[in-house]
Amino acid sequence: MIKSELIAIIAENNPHLYQRDVERIVTTIFDEISDALARGDRVELRGFGAFSTKERAARVGRNPRTGEAVQVEKKYVPYFKCGKDLRDRLNADA
């Protein structure tokens, strides 16, 4: 599912809302999650999961074309941990 499909489904299930308002709501939610992660905060959505960041240490990598050693700086990457309710829904048939 892509963002536009999510917006269309929410607008369809809530006919009292305009699609442009639903689009603004979804965009605002995603922006707030992104901003919180950029600040180093953790975002937890009960029953769904938690978003956080993890630090990847600096290391020496290799240029795949030349094989030359390249210094890769430390960086932060987003991390998602699935919530129990979501995991149970995914494994309901198992």
Biopython code that builds the backbone (N, CA, C, O; Angstrom):
import numpy as np
from Bio.PDB.StructureBuilder import StructureBuilder

atoms = [
    (1, "MET", "N", (0.847, -1.170, 0.000)),
    (1, "MET", "CA", (0.000, 0.000, 0.000)),
    (1, "MET", "C", (0.894, 1.234, 0.000)),
    (1, "MET", "O", (1.889, 1.298, 0.722)),
    (2, "ILE", "N", (0.529, 2.196, -0.808)),
    (2, "ILE", "CA", (1.258, 3.448, -0.847)),
    (2, "ILE", "C", (0.403, 4.533, -0.195)),
    (2, "ILE", "O", (-0.777, 4.326, 0.085)),
    (3, "LYS", "N", (1.015, 5.683, 0.041)),
    (3, "LYS", "CA", (0.354, 6.757, 0.779)),
    (3, "LYS", "C", (-0.972, 7.173, 0.136)),
    (3, "LYS", "O", (-1.957, 7.386, 0.843)),
    (4, "SER", "N", (-1.008, 7.290, -1.179)),
    (4, "SER", "CA", (-2.241, 7.714, -1.848)),
    (4, "SER", "C", (-3.350, 6.679, -1.683)),
    (4, "SER", "O", (-4.522, 7.041, -1.586)),
    (5, "GLU", "N", (-2.991, 5.393, -1.650)),
    (5, "GLU", "CA", (-3.998, 4.345, -1.417)),
    (5, "GLU", "C", (-4.542, 4.431, 0.003)),
    (5, "GLU", "O", (-5.742, 4.262, 0.220)),
    (6, "LEU", "N", (-3.666, 4.692, 0.970)),
    (6, "LEU", "CA", (-4.098, 4.854, 2.355)),
    (6, "LEU", "C", (-5.066, 6.024, 2.481)),
    (6, "LEU", "O", (-6.101, 5.912, 3.138)),
    (7, "ILE", "N", (-4.734, 7.130, 1.859)),
    (7, "ILE", "CA", (-5.600, 8.312, 1.896)),
    (7, "ILE", "C", (-6.954, 7.996, 1.271)),
    (7, "ILE", "O", (-7.985, 8.388, 1.818)),
    (8, "ALA", "N", (-6.974, 7.298, 0.144)),
    (8, "ALA", "CA", (-8.230, 6.954, -0.530)),
    (8, "ALA", "C", (-9.098, 6.044, 0.338)),
    (8, "ALA", "O", (-10.314, 6.224, 0.397)),
    (9, "ILE", "N", (-8.485, 5.068, 1.013)),
    (9, "ILE", "CA", (-9.248, 4.150, 1.864)),
    (9, "ILE", "C", (-9.840, 4.884, 3.055)),
    (9, "ILE", "O", (-11.001, 4.667, 3.402)),
    (10, "ILE", "N", (-9.056, 5.751, 3.686)),
    (10, "ILE", "CA", (-9.564, 6.501, 4.835)),
    (10, "ILE", "C", (-10.685, 7.433, 4.404)),
    (10, "ILE", "O", (-11.695, 7.544, 5.098)),
    (11, "ALA", "N", (-10.524, 8.102, 3.274)),
    (11, "ALA", "CA", (-11.567, 9.006, 2.772)),
    (11, "ALA", "C", (-12.840, 8.236, 2.429)),
    (11, "ALA", "O", (-13.947, 8.721, 2.666)),
    (12, "GLU", "N", (-12.681, 7.047, 1.875)),
    (12, "GLU", "CA", (-13.843, 6.218, 1.518)),
    (12, "GLU", "C", (-14.593, 5.752, 2.766)),
    (12, "GLU", "O", (-15.823, 5.709, 2.772)),
    (13, "ASN", "N", (-13.858, 5.406, 3.817)),
    (13, "ASN", "CA", (-14.480, 4.937, 5.056)),
    (13, "ASN", "C", (-15.033, 6.068, 5.922)),
    (13, "ASN", "O", (-15.766, 5.816, 6.878)),
    (14, "ASN", "N", (-14.688, 7.299, 5.592)),
    (14, "ASN", "CA", (-15.158, 8.467, 6.335)),
    (14, "ASN", "C", (-15.713, 9.504, 5.360)),
    (14, "ASN", "O", (-15.057, 10.508, 5.081)),
    (15, "PRO", "N", (-16.929, 9.265, 4.836)),
    (15, "PRO", "CA", (-17.465, 10.153, 3.800)),
    (15, "PRO", "C", (-17.733, 11.578, 4.291)),
    (15, "PRO", "O", (-17.915, 12.484, 3.478)),
    (16, "HIS", "N", (-17.759, 11.785, 5.604)),
    (16, "HIS", "CA", (-17.991, 13.127, 6.133)),
    (16, "HIS", "C", (-16.730, 14.001, 6.066)),
    (16, "HIS", "O", (-16.794, 15.199, 6.343)),
    (17, "LEU", "N", (-15.588, 13.409, 5.701)),
    (17, "LEU", "CA", (-14.333, 14.150, 5.568)),
    (17, "LEU", "C", (-14.000, 14.353, 4.092)),
    (17, "LEU", "O", (-14.222, 13.470, 3.264)),
    (18, "TYR", "N", (-13.469, 15.519, 3.784)),
    (18, "TYR", "CA", (-12.994, 15.775, 2.426)),
    (18, "TYR", "C", (-11.662, 15.059, 2.223)),
    (18, "TYR", "O", (-10.884, 14.888, 3.161)),
    (19, "GLN", "N", (-11.416, 14.647, 0.988)),
    (19, "GLN", "CA", (-10.171, 13.932, 0.712)),
    (19, "GLN", "C", (-8.959, 14.810, 0.995)),
    (19, "GLN", "O", (-7.941, 14.311, 1.474)),
    (20, "ARG", "N", (-9.047, 16.099, 0.710)),
    (20, "ARG", "CA", (-7.902, 16.988, 0.972)),
    (20, "ARG", "C", (-7.611, 17.081, 2.467)),
    (20, "ARG", "O", (-6.456, 17.238, 2.863)),
    (21, "ASP", "N", (-8.659, 16.986, 3.311)),
    (21, "ASP", "CA", (-8.449, 17.000, 4.759)),
    (21, "ASP", "C", (-7.797, 15.705, 5.226)),
    (21, "ASP", "O", (-6.921, 15.725, 6.090)),
    (22, "VAL", "N", (-8.221, 14.589, 4.662)),
    (22, "VAL", "CA", (-7.615, 13.297, 5.003)),
    (22, "VAL", "C", (-6.145, 13.296, 4.589)),
    (22, "VAL", "O", (-5.289, 12.808, 5.327)),
    (23, "GLU", "N", (-5.855, 13.841, 3.411)),
    (23, "GLU", "CA", (-4.474, 13.915, 2.942)),
    (23, "GLU", "C", (-3.626, 14.748, 3.899)),
    (23, "GLU", "O", (-2.491, 14.383, 4.205)),
    (24, "ARG", "N", (-4.174, 15.861, 4.369)),
    (24, "ARG", "CA", (-3.447, 16.722, 5.307)),
    (24, "ARG", "C", (-3.218, 15.999, 6.639)),
    (24, "ARG", "O", (-2.151, 16.137, 7.236)),
    (25, "ILE", "N", (-4.196, 15.239, 7.105)),
    (25, "ILE", "CA", (-4.070, 14.497, 8.359)),
    (25, "ILE", "C", (-2.976, 13.433, 8.244)),
    (25, "ILE", "O", (-2.109, 13.338, 9.112)),
    (26, "VAL", "N", (-3.015, 12.641, 7.182)),
    (26, "VAL", "CA", (-2.030, 11.568, 6.993)),
    (26, "VAL", "C", (-0.627, 12.152, 6.852)),
    (26, "VAL", "O", (0.324, 11.632, 7.436)),
    (27, "THR", "N", (-0.494, 13.225, 6.085)),
    (27, "THR", "CA", (0.806, 13.866, 5.897)),
    (27, "THR", "C", (1.331, 14.411, 7.225)),
    (27, "THR", "O", (2.518, 14.285, 7.526)),
    (28, "THR", "N", (0.454, 15.010, 8.011)),
    (28, "THR", "CA", (0.860, 15.549, 9.305)),
    (28, "THR", "C", (1.336, 14.453, 10.240)),
    (28, "THR", "O", (2.329, 14.632, 10.944)),
    (29, "ILE", "N", (0.647, 13.324, 10.261)),
    (29, "ILE", "CA", (1.055, 12.204, 11.115)),
    (29, "ILE", "C", (2.441, 11.704, 10.711)),
    (29, "ILE", "O", (3.308, 11.515, 11.565)),
    (30, "PHE", "N", (2.648, 11.489, 9.417)),
    (30, "PHE", "CA", (3.952, 11.011, 8.943)),
    (30, "PHE", "C", (5.051, 12.034, 9.243)),
    (30, "PHE", "O", (6.158, 11.662, 9.631)),
    (31, "ASP", "N", (4.742, 13.327, 9.063)),
    (31, "ASP", "CA", (5.736, 14.367, 9.341)),
    (31, "ASP", "C", (6.105, 14.403, 10.822)),
    (31, "ASP", "O", (7.274, 14.574, 11.167)),
    (32, "GLU", "N", (5.114, 14.244, 11.695)),
    (32, "GLU", "CA", (5.384, 14.261, 13.130)),
    (32, "GLU", "C", (6.225, 13.053, 13.556)),
    (32, "GLU", "O", (7.110, 13.176, 14.403)),
    (33, "ILE", "N", (5.949, 11.898, 12.971)),
    (33, "ILE", "CA", (6.770, 10.709, 13.266)),
    (33, "ILE", "C", (8.206, 10.954, 12.800)),
    (33, "ILE", "O", (9.153, 10.653, 13.527)),
    (34, "SER", "N", (8.370, 11.494, 11.603)),
    (34, "SER", "CA", (9.706, 11.776, 11.066)),
    (34, "SER", "C", (10.440, 12.799, 11.921)),
    (34, "SER", "O", (11.626, 12.633, 12.206)),
    (35, "ASP", "N", (9.742, 13.858, 12.334)),
    (35, "ASP", "CA", (10.365, 14.892, 13.161)),
    (35, "ASP", "C", (10.797, 14.336, 14.511)),
    (35, "ASP", "O", (11.876, 14.662, 15.004)),
    (36, "ALA", "N", (9.956, 13.499, 15.109)),
    (36, "ALA", "CA", (10.294, 12.900, 16.403)),
    (36, "ALA", "C", (11.529, 12.015, 16.283)),
    (36, "ALA", "O", (12.404, 12.054, 17.148)),
    (37, "LEU", "N", (11.610, 11.219, 15.223)),
    (37, "LEU", "CA", (12.783, 10.368, 15.015)),
    (37, "LEU", "C", (14.033, 11.211, 14.779)),
    (37, "LEU", "O", (15.117, 10.857, 15.243)),
    (38, "ALA", "N", (13.888, 12.324, 14.060)),
    (38, "ALA", "CA", (15.027, 13.207, 13.803)),
    (38, "ALA", "C", (15.541, 13.832, 15.098)),
    (38, "ALA", "O", (16.733, 14.117, 15.218)),
    (39, "ARG", "N", (14.644, 14.049, 16.071)),
    (39, "ARG", "CA", (15.051, 14.574, 17.380)),
    (39, "ARG", "C", (15.648, 13.491, 18.269)),
    (39, "ARG", "O", (16.195, 13.788, 19.331)),
    (40, "GLY", "N", (15.546, 12.244, 17.842)),
    (40, "GLY", "CA", (16.060, 11.140, 18.647)),
    (40, "GLY", "C", (15.015, 10.537, 19.567)),
    (40, "GLY", "O", (15.342, 9.705, 20.413)),
    (41, "ASP", "N", (13.754, 10.948, 19.413)),
    (41, "ASP", "CA", (12.672, 10.414, 20.239)),
    (41, "ASP", "C", (12.204, 9.074, 19.705)),
    (41, "ASP", "O", (12.524, 8.692, 18.580)),
    (42, "ARG", "N", (11.450, 8.372, 20.518)),
    (42, "ARG", "CA", (10.853, 7.094, 20.152)),
    (42, "ARG", "C", (9.359, 7.324, 19.963)),
    (42, "ARG", "O", (8.742, 8.043, 20.750)),
    (43, "VAL", "N", (8.771, 6.729, 18.936)),
    (43, "VAL", "CA", (7.341, 6.867, 18.666)),
    (43, "VAL", "C", (6.699, 5.504, 18.827)),
    (43, "VAL", "O", (7.045, 4.557, 18.120)),
    (44, "GLU", "N", (5.760, 5.407, 19.762)),
    (44, "GLU", "CA", (5.097, 4.131, 20.025)),
    (44, "GLU", "C", (3.617, 4.247, 19.690)),
    (44, "GLU", "O", (2.927, 5.137, 20.186)),
    (45, "LEU", "N", (3.137, 3.342, 18.848)),
    (45, "LEU", "CA", (1.722, 3.261, 18.503)),
    (45, "LEU", "C", (1.212, 1.944, 19.082)),
    (45, "LEU", "O", (1.472, 0.876, 18.527)),
    (46, "ARG", "N", (0.497, 2.021, 20.179)),
    (46, "ARG", "CA", (0.059, 0.818, 20.894)),
    (46, "ARG", "C", (-0.684, -0.134, 19.963)),
    (46, "ARG", "O", (-1.566, 0.269, 19.205)),
    (47, "GLY", "N", (-0.306, -1.395, 20.039)),
    (47, "GLY", "CA", (-0.930, -2.423, 19.220)),
    (47, "GLY", "C", (-0.343, -2.532, 17.820)),
    (47, "GLY", "O", (-0.572, -3.521, 17.125)),
    (48, "PHE", "N", (0.411, -1.523, 17.406)),
    (48, "PHE", "CA", (1.001, -1.539, 16.072)),
    (48, "PHE", "C", (2.498, -1.770, 16.148)),
    (48, "PHE", "O", (3.016, -2.716, 15.554)),
    (49, "GLY", "N", (3.193, -0.909, 16.876)),
    (49, "GLY", "CA", (4.636, -1.068, 17.006)),
    (49, "GLY", "C", (5.298, 0.218, 17.438)),
    (49, "GLY", "O", (4.628, 1.201, 17.754)),
    (50, "ALA", "N", (6.613, 0.204, 17.450)),
    (50, "ALA", "CA", (7.381, 1.364, 17.900)),
    (50, "ALA", "C", (8.469, 1.685, 16.878)),
    (50, "ALA", "O", (9.151, 0.797, 16.367)),
    (51, "PHE", "N", (8.608, 2.967, 16.598)),
    (51, "PHE", "CA", (9.656, 3.473, 15.728)),
    (51, "PHE", "C", (10.740, 4.094, 16.595)),
    (51, "PHE", "O", (10.441, 4.819, 17.544)),
    (52, "SER", "N", (11.973, 3.817, 16.277)),
    (52, "SER", "CA", (13.098, 4.428, 16.977)),
    (52, "SER", "C", (14.262, 4.509, 16.008)),
    (52, "SER", "O", (14.141, 4.126, 14.844)),
    (53, "THR", "N", (15.389, 5.008, 16.491)),
    (53, "THR", "CA", (16.577, 5.066, 15.660)),
    (53, "THR", "C", (17.681, 4.243, 16.303)),
    (53, "THR", "O", (17.738, 4.105, 17.524)),
    (54, "LYS", "N", (18.541, 3.709, 15.481)),
    (54, "LYS", "CA", (19.710, 2.974, 15.950)),
    (54, "LYS", "C", (20.939, 3.607, 15.314)),
    (54, "LYS", "O", (20.915, 4.065, 14.172)),
    (55, "GLU", "N", (22.006, 3.617, 16.090)),
    (55, "GLU", "CA", (23.257, 4.187, 15.593)),
    (55, "GLU", "C", (24.102, 3.093, 14.962)),
    (55, "GLU", "O", (24.301, 2.024, 15.541)),
    (56, "ARG", "N", (24.587, 3.376, 13.782)),
    (56, "ARG", "CA", (25.554, 2.484, 13.140)),
    (56, "ARG", "C", (26.924, 3.129, 13.276)),
    (56, "ARG", "O", (27.124, 4.275, 12.872)),
    (57, "ALA", "N", (27.851, 2.398, 13.840)),
    (57, "ALA", "CA", (29.185, 2.933, 14.105)),
    (57, "ALA", "C", (29.952, 3.203, 12.814)),
    (57, "ALA", "O", (29.657, 2.642, 11.759)),
    (58, "ALA", "N", (30.942, 4.080, 12.934)),
    (58, "ALA", "CA", (31.833, 4.338, 11.804)),
    (58, "ALA", "C", (32.612, 3.061, 11.509)),
    (58, "ALA", "O", (32.897, 2.266, 12.404)),
    (59, "ARG", "N", (32.947, 2.884, 10.243)),
    (59, "ARG", "CA", (33.646, 1.663, 9.854)),
    (59, "ARG", "C", (34.420, 1.910, 8.566)),
    (59, "ARG", "O", (34.268, 2.943, 7.914)),
    (60, "VAL", "N", (35.236, 0.954, 8.227)),
    (60, "VAL", "CA", (35.949, 1.012, 6.953)),
    (60, "VAL", "C", (35.202, 0.114, 5.978)),
    (60, "VAL", "O", (35.068, -1.089, 6.203)),
    (61, "GLY", "N", (34.719, 0.709, 4.894)),
    (61, "GLY", "CA", (34.013, -0.047, 3.870)),
    (61, "GLY", "C", (34.886, -0.189, 2.632)),
    (61, "GLY", "O", (36.041, 0.237, 2.618)),
    (62, "ARG", "N", (34.335, -0.776, 1.621)),
    (62, "ARG", "CA", (35.054, -0.968, 0.361)),
    (62, "ARG", "C", (34.239, -0.400, -0.784)),
    (62, "ARG", "O", (33.021, -0.570, -0.840)),
    (63, "ASN", "N", (34.920, 0.273, -1.692)),
    (63, "ASN", "CA", (34.294, 0.720, -2.916)),
    (63, "ASN", "C", (34.128, -0.524, -3.789)),
    (63, "ASN", "O", (35.128, -1.139, -4.158)),
    (64, "PRO", "N", (32.890, -0.916, -4.132)),
    (64, "PRO", "CA", (32.691, -2.171, -4.864)),
    (64, "PRO", "C", (33.306, -2.157, -6.268)),
    (64, "PRO", "O", (33.629, -3.214, -6.810)),
    (65, "ARG", "N", (33.467, -1.002, -6.845)),
    (65, "ARG", "CA", (34.020, -0.926, -8.195)),
    (65, "ARG", "C", (35.541, -1.078, -8.204)),
    (65, "ARG", "O", (36.099, -1.784, -9.043)),
    (66, "THR", "N", (36.209, -0.401, -7.250)),
    (66, "THR", "CA", (37.674, -0.400, -7.265)),
    (66, "THR", "C", (38.290, -1.259, -6.168)),
    (66, "THR", "O", (39.467, -1.611, -6.249)),
    (67, "GLY", "N", (37.515, -1.599, -5.147)),
    (67, "GLY", "CA", (38.052, -2.361, -4.030)),
    (67, "GLY", "C", (38.814, -1.502, -3.038)),
    (67, "GLY", "O", (39.368, -2.015, -2.065)),
    (68, "GLU", "N", (38.845, -0.203, -3.276)),
    (68, "GLU", "CA", (39.564, 0.732, -2.423)),
    (68, "GLU", "C", (38.853, 0.876, -1.073)),
    (68, "GLU", "O", (37.624, 0.895, -1.014)),
    (69, "ALA", "N", (39.635, 0.977, 0.016)),
    (69, "ALA", "CA", (39.066, 1.181, 1.351)),
    (69, "ALA", "C", (38.496, 2.592, 1.447)),
    (69, "ALA", "O", (39.125, 3.561, 1.022)),
    (70, "VAL", "N", (37.288, 2.690, 2.017)),
    (70, "VAL", "CA", (36.607, 3.973, 2.159)),
    (70, "VAL", "C", (36.125, 4.090, 3.601)),
    (70, "VAL", "O", (35.563, 3.143, 4.152)),
    (71, "GLN", "N", (36.345, 5.253, 4.210)),
    (71, "GLN", "CA", (35.868, 5.473, 5.573)),
    (71, "GLN", "C", (34.388, 5.831, 5.523)),
    (71, "GLN", "O", (34.000, 6.791, 4.856)),
    (72, "VAL", "N", (33.563, 5.061, 6.227)),
    (72, "VAL", "CA", (32.125, 5.319, 6.304)),
    (72, "VAL", "C", (31.851, 5.895, 7.680)),
    (72, "VAL", "O", (32.157, 5.264, 8.692)),
    (73, "GLU", "N", (31.273, 7.094, 7.726)),
    (73, "GLU", "CA", (31.004, 7.756, 8.994)),
    (73, "GLU", "C", (29.849, 7.093, 9.726)),
    (73, "GLU", "O", (29.063, 6.359, 9.125)),
    (74, "LYS", "N", (29.745, 7.357, 11.043)),
    (74, "LYS", "CA", (28.618, 6.814, 11.798)),
    (74, "LYS", "C", (27.335, 7.458, 11.291)),
    (74, "LYS", "O", (27.342, 8.589, 10.807)),
    (75, "LYS", "N", (26.245, 6.728, 11.410)),
    (75, "LYS", "CA", (24.966, 7.265, 10.969)),
    (75, "LYS", "C", (23.853, 6.638, 11.794)),
    (75, "LYS", "O", (24.043, 5.627, 12.471)),
    (76, "TYR", "N", (22.700, 7.259, 11.717)),
    (76, "TYR", "CA", (21.517, 6.772, 12.414)),
    (76, "TYR", "C", (20.535, 6.245, 11.381)),
    (76, "TYR", "O", (20.332, 6.864, 10.336)),
    (77, "VAL", "N", (19.930, 5.109, 11.671)),
    (77, "VAL", "CA", (18.970, 4.508, 10.759)),
    (77, "VAL", "C", (17.656, 4.272, 11.505)),
    (77, "VAL", "O", (17.672, 3.995, 12.704)),
    (78, "PRO", "N", (16.522, 4.377, 10.814)),
    (78, "PRO", "CA", (15.249, 4.110, 11.469)),
    (78, "PRO", "C", (15.104, 2.621, 11.766)),
    (78, "PRO", "O", (15.618, 1.773, 11.036)),
    (79, "TYR", "N", (14.394, 2.322, 12.849)),
    (79, "TYR", "CA", (14.178, 0.950, 13.276)),
    (79, "TYR", "C", (12.723, 0.822, 13.697)),
    (79, "TYR", "O", (12.189, 1.702, 14.372)),
    (80, "PHE", "N", (12.076, -0.275, 13.301)),
    (80, "PHE", "CA", (10.687, -0.527, 13.666)),
    (80, "PHE", "C", (10.599, -1.852, 14.391)),
    (80, "PHE", "O", (11.111, -2.865, 13.914)),
    (81, "LYS", "N", (9.951, -1.847, 15.543)),
    (81, "LYS", "CA", (9.709, -3.079, 16.277)),
    (81, "LYS", "C", (8.203, -3.304, 16.307)),
    (81, "LYS", "O", (7.443, -2.467, 16.793)),
    (82, "CYS", "N", (7.795, -4.431, 15.787)),
    (82, "CYS", "CA", (6.384, -4.787, 15.672)),
    (82, "CYS", "C", (5.763, -4.966, 17.057)),
    (82, "CYS", "O", (6.394, -5.519, 17.957)),
    (83, "GLY", "N", (4.521, -4.495, 17.224)),
    (83, "GLY", "CA", (3.795, -4.684, 18.468)),
    (83, "GLY", "C", (3.175, -6.078, 18.549)),
    (83, "GLY", "O", (3.029, -6.766, 17.539)),
    (84, "LYS", "N", (2.816, -6.478, 19.758)),
    (84, "LYS", "CA", (2.275, -7.819, 19.976)),
    (84, "LYS", "C", (0.958, -8.031, 19.224)),
    (84, "LYS", "O", (0.763, -9.082, 18.615)),
    (85, "ASP", "N", (0.059, -7.055, 19.258)),
    (85, "ASP", "CA", (-1.227, -7.208, 18.564)),
    (85, "ASP", "C", (-1.044, -7.395, 17.060)),
    (85, "ASP", "O", (-1.707, -8.236, 16.452)),
    (86, "LEU", "N", (-0.158, -6.621, 16.466)),
    (86, "LEU", "CA", (0.107, -6.761, 15.028)),
    (86, "LEU", "C", (0.720, -8.106, 14.728)),
    (86, "LEU", "O", (0.323, -8.765, 13.767)),
    (87, "ARG", "N", (1.688, -8.532, 15.537)),
    (87, "ARG", "CA", (2.327, -9.825, 15.325)),
    (87, "ARG", "C", (1.305, -10.951, 15.437)),
    (87, "ARG", "O", (1.345, -11.902, 14.657)),
    (88, "ASP", "N", (0.383, -10.852, 16.406)),
    (88, "ASP", "CA", (-0.660, -11.877, 16.555)),
    (88, "ASP", "C", (-1.599, -11.915, 15.346)),
    (88, "ASP", "O", (-2.018, -12.992, 14.922)),
    (89, "ARG", "N", (-1.930, -10.746, 14.792)),
    (89, "ARG", "CA", (-2.798, -10.704, 13.610)),
    (89, "ARG", "C", (-2.124, -11.323, 12.395)),
    (89, "ARG", "O", (-2.762, -12.001, 11.589)),
    (90, "LEU", "N", (-0.812, -11.075, 12.278)),
    (90, "LEU", "CA", (-0.074, -11.637, 11.147)),
    (90, "LEU", "C", (0.052, -13.148, 11.241)),
    (90, "LEU", "O", (0.122, -13.831, 10.220)),
    (91, "ASN", "N", (0.081, -13.674, 12.456)),
    (91, "ASN", "CA", (0.291, -15.106, 12.668)),
    (91, "ASN", "C", (-0.974, -15.817, 13.144)),
    (91, "ASN", "O", (-0.892, -16.875, 13.768)),
    (92, "ALA", "N", (-2.129, -15.249, 12.857)),
    (92, "ALA", "CA", (-3.390, -15.835, 13.311)),
    (92, "ALA", "C", (-3.645, -17.215, 12.698)),
    (92, "ALA", "O", (-4.222, -18.084, 13.352)),
    (93, "ASP", "N", (-3.221, -17.421, 11.453)),
    (93, "ASP", "CA", (-3.470, -18.685, 10.759)),
    (93, "ASP", "C", (-2.406, -19.735, 11.066)),
    (93, "ASP", "O", (-2.605, -20.917, 10.786)),
    (94, "ALA", "N", (-1.311, -19.328, 11.623)),
    (94, "ALA", "CA", (-0.196, -20.270, 11.855)),
    (94, "ALA", "C", (-0.473, -21.220, 12.999)),
    (94, "ALA", "O", (0.364, -22.066, 13.315)),
]
sb = StructureBuilder()
sb.init_structure("model")
sb.init_model(0)
sb.init_chain("A")
sb.init_seg("    ")
for serial, (resi, resn, name, xyz) in enumerate(atoms, 1):
    if name == "N":
        sb.init_residue(resn, " ", resi, " ")
    sb.init_atom(name, np.array(xyz, "f"), 0.0, 1.0, " ", f" {name:<3s}", serial, name[0])
structure = sb.get_structure()
